[in-house]
Every structure is written in C-alpha cells, then in structure tokens.
C-alpha cells in the first residue's frame, strides 16, 4: 500500500501511525493525493486510504481559520498557498498533529508538527 510518491518511508510511517489509531486526513490532502494517481491507481489506493483515515471535510470554520492564517502570513510579507492554509487550519481546529515532509509552510505556532523519525 503506497499513497505518496511510492516511498517506503512514507508507507512505513503511515502503517505505524495507523496502528496507533485515531488517524485523520484533510479532504484537501485526499484531493492532492488523488491528483498524483491515474484512474487505475485511484481505484486501488482510495479504498485503502479510507480504511486507514477518517476524512475531515472542509467546513466554514476551517475556511475562516485558513483565511486568518493567510492574512497573518501576508502581513509578514510571506505568501502561503490556500491549500496549505486549509490543511493547517484543519489540523489546528481538529486538534490533530500534522504529519508532513513539507514543513516550509507550517511554521505556525498553533500547529503541532509530527517529528518524523524516518526523515533522516
């Protein structure tokens, strides 16, 4: 089962986190993952993804929090993509630890970033 760029470390991390239970994924992240798969891969991977993760849908509160985050970044002269702001807001409001290799856009004090031991 491979969800992200066919990397063994990503698979291992997903398996380890799933074994702990209570794992979730933003609907935005599902869209990003799906964009990287062709139709055949999506038919294989999406059911596995949905068996492992609870999907957190975009809500009004998440949208507003994402806008607030982008506003703060903008005032600091930084550009934060909307997609990343939505993922950040989802993690913050759902009180989940954010697991990502792309920490560039997540230097937000409210975010609890997962310290990936496989990222060495």
Secondary structure by P-SEA (a helix, b strand, c coil): cccccccaaaaaaaaaaaaacbbbbbaaaaaaaaaaccaaaaaccaaaaaaccccccccaaaaaaaaaaaaaaaaacccccaaaaaaaaaaaaacccccccccccccccccccccccccc
